Amino acid sequence: MKKLIQKPLIAAAALLAACIAQAQSFPTKPVRMIIPNATGGPSDLVGRVLAQKLSEAWGQSVVVDNRVGAGGNIGVDAVAKAAPDGYTILVTNSAPIVVNQFLYAKVPYDAIRDLTAISMLANSPQILLVPIASPANSLMDLIRIAKEQPGKLTFASLGSGTAPHLNGEILKMQAGVDMLHIPYRSTPQVEAALLVNEVSVFFGPTSSMQHVLAGKIKALGVTSKIRTPIAPNLPTLAESGLPDFEARSWYGLLGPAGLGGELLAKIHGDTIRVLGSADMRAKLQGIGFDMVGDTPEQFAAHIKTESARWAAVVKAAGIKAN
């Protein structure tokens, strides 16, 4: 009987030792980072800076793979179906994780069951942007114009359920206005549309402030409860006439389900270390991102909370996938 008990214990100890050894030597080959968004957008900016820093820390290439389509579902599903060996990771904004499940009749993955939360990387507010030729110079100007011309103003997004879309719907509900939703494929495309007065409104990332500072686009407000350091003179929408308006986009690092133990601890620990590096902070904070770096448990809990919040917004606005 004693020998029968010892054999499973010896096998378990050997397996644990092998897992620890694997984690300590990880990675021994290039790592693929899937970003389910187009190049040039905020998820891509965060992911590429992280990929560069992890490549330096690991001595192995972290190859960025922009796997776009179906509102991010294609890229996320590729990670959900990957082996939990650390060689396929995901950097994404919140939409494919906490919103798409309420938009699409069927999503090929369950963000809680099929993915492992590693860490929230950063978050940021959005900037309410209008063309330089727009007669609106404030939030209240925009609301007045929208009420005078119901259904005439257009607001851009990056697809159904993305942060710009949700913020546009919240603006419509809270201000009691009607605007037409027009989806684009990427942030640079929307910025180009704003430059030529092709679209009326866009809730853009803080990186879009470069066009504001250049005098090519106007900014009317910021979606966070407090002003952003990148544009301290820009009022919040809450102080501009919509006291309940608050929204921030977040960007997170995830892996396939089953990624755990020493391997998860190593990837998480290395990520937290590079997030704390002065140059990474300078690069991302310089364009309006706030660094986070929480635990897998905290990030997983946040995903559940956010899912409940956006389910209510999607239902109230009657949003459906394109």
C-alpha positions in Angstrom: 0.0 0.0 0.0 2.8 2.4 0.9 4.4 1.8 -2.5 1.1 2.4 -4.3 0.8 5.8 -2.5 4.4 6.8 -3.2 4.2 6.3 -7.0 1.5 9.0 -7.6 3.4 11.3 -5.3 6.6 10.8 -7.1 4.9 11.3 -10.5 3.3 14.5 -9.3 6.6 15.8 -7.9 8.3 15.0 -11.2 5.5 16.8 -13.2 5.8 19.8 -10.9 9.6 19.9 -11.3 9.2 19.7 -15.1 6.7 22.6 -15.1 9.0 24.7 -13.0 11.9 24.0 -15.3 9.8 24.8 -18.3 8.7 28.1 -16.8 12.3 29.0 -15.8 13.6 28.4 -19.4 10.6 30.1 -21.1 10.7 31.2 -23.8 13.0 29.1 -26.0 11.5 30.2 -29.3 9.6 33.3 -30.6 6.3 34.2 -29.0 3.2 35.2 -31.0 1.2 38.2 -29.8 -2.2 38.3 -31.4 -3.8 41.7 -31.5 -7.4 41.5 -32.8 -7.4 45.1 -34.1 -5.9 47.0 -37.0 -2.5 48.6 -36.9 -2.3 52.2 -35.7 -5.1 51.9 -33.1 -4.6 52.0 -29.3 -4.5 48.2 -28.8 -1.8 48.0 -31.4 0.2 50.9 -29.8 0.1 49.2 -26.4 0.8 45.7 -27.8 3.7 46.8 -29.9 5.4 48.6 -27.0 4.9 45.6 -24.8 6.1 43.2 -27.5 9.4 45.2 -27.8 10.0 45.2 -24.1 9.2 41.5 -23.6 11.5 40.7 -26.5 14.3 42.5 -24.8 13.5 40.8 -21.4 13.2 37.3 -22.9 15.9 37.3 -25.5 13.3 36.0 -28.0 11.2 37.7 -30.6 7.6 38.6 -29.7 6.0 38.7 -33.1 2.9 40.9 -33.4 0.0 39.3 -35.4 -2.8 41.8 -36.2 -5.6 39.2 -36.6 -8.6 41.4 -37.4 -12.2 40.6 -38.3 -15.7 40.1 -36.7 -15.2 42.8 -34.2 -12.1 41.1 -32.7 -13.7 37.7 -32.4 -11.4 36.0 -35.0 -8.2 37.1 -33.2 -9.5 36.2 -29.7 -10.8 32.8 -30.9 -7.3 32.0 -32.3 -5.8 32.5 -28.8 -8.6 30.7 -27.1 -7.9 27.6 -29.3 -4.1 27.8 -28.9 -2.0 25.6 -26.6 -1.6 27.0 -23.1 2.2 26.9 -23.4 2.8 30.7 -23.3 3.8 30.9 -27.0 0.5 32.5 -28.0 -0.7 35.5 -26.1 -3.4 38.2 -26.6 -3.3 42.0 -26.3 -6.8 43.4 -26.8 -9.1 46.2 -25.8 -12.2 45.5 -23.7 -14.7 45.0 -26.5 -14.0 41.4 -27.6 -13.8 40.4 -24.0 -16.7 42.0 -22.3 -19.0 43.4 -25.0 -19.2 41.1 -28.0 -20.9 38.3 -26.1 -24.0 40.6 -25.9 -23.8 41.8 -29.5 -23.4 38.6 -31.5 -25.9 35.7 -31.7 -22.9 33.4 -31.3 -19.4 34.1 -30.2 -16.9 31.2 -30.7 -15.3 31.5 -27.3 -16.2 32.3 -23.7 -13.9 35.0 -22.4 -14.1 33.6 -18.8 -13.9 29.9 -19.6 -11.6 29.9 -22.6 -9.0 32.5 -21.7 -6.6 33.2 -18.8 -6.5 36.8 -17.6 -2.8 37.8 -17.0 -2.9 41.5 -16.4 -4.6 44.7 -17.3 -1.9 46.7 -19.0 -3.3 50.2 -19.3 -6.4 52.2 -19.6 -7.3 55.6 -21.0 -10.2 57.9 -21.5 -11.5 58.8 -24.9 -11.6 62.3 -26.4 -14.7 63.7 -28.0 -13.5 64.9 -31.4 -15.2 66.9 -34.2 -13.8 68.3 -37.5 -12.1 71.6 -37.3 -14.9 73.0 -39.5 -17.6 71.9 -37.1 -19.6 74.9 -35.6 -19.5 73.0 -32.2 -17.0 74.4 -29.8 -18.3 72.7 -26.7 -20.3 69.7 -25.7 -23.4 71.8 -25.2 -22.9 73.3 -28.7 -22.8 69.8 -30.1 -25.9 68.7 -28.3 -27.8 71.8 -29.4 -26.8 71.3 -33.1 -27.8 67.6 -32.9 -31.2 68.5 -31.5 -31.7 71.1 -34.2 -30.8 68.5 -36.9 -32.1 65.1 -35.6 -30.5 62.2 -37.4 -28.2 64.5 -39.5 -25.0 64.3 -37.5 -22.9 61.2 -37.8 -20.7 59.5 -35.3 -17.8 57.2 -36.2 -16.8 54.0 -34.5 -14.4 51.1 -35.1 -17.4 48.7 -35.3 -20.4 47.6 -33.3 -19.6 47.4 -29.6 -16.3 49.2 -29.7 -15.6 51.9 -27.2 -16.3 54.7 -29.7 -19.6 53.1 -30.6 -20.7 52.6 -27.0 -19.7 56.1 -26.0 -21.6 57.5 -28.9 -24.7 55.6 -27.8 -24.3 56.8 -24.2 -24.1 60.4 -25.5 -27.3 59.9 -27.5 -29.1 58.4 -24.5 -27.9 60.9 -21.9 -28.2 64.0 -24.1 -31.4 62.9 -25.8 -30.2 63.3 -29.3 -30.3 61.3 -32.5 -27.1 60.7 -34.5 -26.3 58.2 -37.3 -23.6 55.5 -36.5 -21.0 54.9 -39.2 -18.4 52.2 -38.5 -14.8 52.4 -39.9 -12.1 49.8 -39.8 -9.4 51.7 -37.9 -8.6 54.8 -35.9 -6.4 56.3 -38.7 -9.3 55.9 -41.1 -11.6 57.8 -38.8 -9.0 60.5 -38.2 -8.6 60.9 -41.9 -12.4 61.2 -42.2 -12.5 63.9 -39.5 -9.8 65.8 -41.3 -12.0 66.2 -44.4 -15.3 66.7 -42.5 -16.6 63.3 -43.6 -18.0 62.4 -40.2 -19.4 64.7 -37.4 -18.2 63.1 -34.1 -15.7 60.5 -32.9 -14.8 59.3 -29.5 -11.1 58.9 -30.2 -8.1 57.6 -28.3 -5.8 60.0 -26.5 -3.3 59.4 -29.3 -5.6 61.5 -31.5 -4.6 64.6 -29.5 -1.6 64.9 -31.9 -4.1 66.2 -34.6 -5.8 68.5 -32.0 -2.5 70.0 -31.1 -1.7 70.5 -34.7 -4.9 72.4 -35.2 -6.4 69.9 -37.6 -9.2 68.5 -35.4 -11.2 70.0 -32.5 -11.5 68.3 -29.0 -14.6 69.1 -27.0 -14.1 67.0 -23.9 -12.8 63.9 -22.2 -14.8 60.9 -21.0 -13.0 60.3 -17.7 -14.3 61.7 -14.4 -11.2 63.8 -14.0 -9.2 65.7 -16.6 -6.4 63.9 -18.4 -2.8 65.0 -17.9 -2.2 64.9 -21.7 -4.8 67.7 -22.1 -5.3 69.3 -18.7 -7.3 72.2 -20.2 -9.8 69.9 -21.8 -13.0 69.6 -19.7 -14.6 66.3 -18.8 -18.0 65.6 -20.3 -19.3 65.3 -16.7 -18.4 68.9 -16.0 -19.6 70.0 -19.4 -23.2 69.2 -18.9 -23.5 65.4 -18.7 -22.7 64.7 -15.0 -23.2 60.9 -15.3 -20.9 60.4 -18.3 -17.8 58.4 -17.5 -16.0 55.8 -19.6 -12.4 54.5 -19.9 -11.1 52.0 -22.3 -8.7 49.3 -21.0 -6.2 47.1 -22.7 -5.2 43.7 -21.3 -2.9 40.7 -21.7 -4.5 37.3 -21.8 -3.6 33.7 -22.8 -5.5 30.5 -23.5 -7.3 28.7 -20.7 -5.1 26.3 -18.8 -2.2 28.8 -18.7 -1.3 28.6 -15.0 1.2 27.8 -12.3 4.8 28.8 -12.7 4.4 29.7 -16.4 1.6 32.1 -15.7 3.6 33.5 -12.8 6.6 34.1 -15.0 4.7 35.8 -17.8 2.8 37.9 -15.4 6.0 38.8 -13.4 8.0 39.7 -16.5 5.0 41.8 -17.8 4.8 43.7 -14.6 8.5 44.4 -14.6 8.5 45.8 -18.1 5.3 47.9 -17.4 7.3 49.5 -14.6 10.2 50.4 -16.8 10.8 54.1 -17.3 10.9 54.1 -21.1 7.7 52.0 -21.5 5.9 54.4 -19.1 7.3 57.4 -21.0 6.1 56.0 -24.3 2.6 55.2 -23.3 1.9 57.9 -20.7 3.2 60.4 -23.3 0.2 59.6 -25.5 -2.4 59.5 -22.7 -2.4 55.9 -21.4 -2.4 55.2 -17.6 -0.3 52.2 -16.7 -2.0 49.5 -14.6 -0.4 46.1 -14.0 -2.7 44.2 -11.7 -2.8 40.5 -10.7 -4.5 37.8 -12.8 -7.2 37.5 -10.1 -7.9 41.3 -10.1 -8.0 41.4 -13.9 -10.4 38.4 -14.0 -12.7 40.0 -11.4 -12.7 43.3 -13.4 -13.7 41.4 -16.6 -16.7 40.0 -14.8 -17.7 43.4 -13.5 -17.3 45.1 -16.8 -19.3 42.4 -18.5 -22.3 43.1 -16.3 -21.9 46.9 -16.8 -21.8 46.8 -20.6 -24.6 44.2 -20.9 -26.9 46.8 -19.5 -25.7 49.5 -21.9 -25.9 47.2 -25.0 -29.5 46.2 -24.0 -30.6 49.8 -23.4 -29.2 51.0 -26.6 -30.4 48.0 -28.6 -27.0 47.5 -30.2 -26.5 44.6 -32.6 -23.4 43.4 -34.5 -23.1 44.8 -38.0 
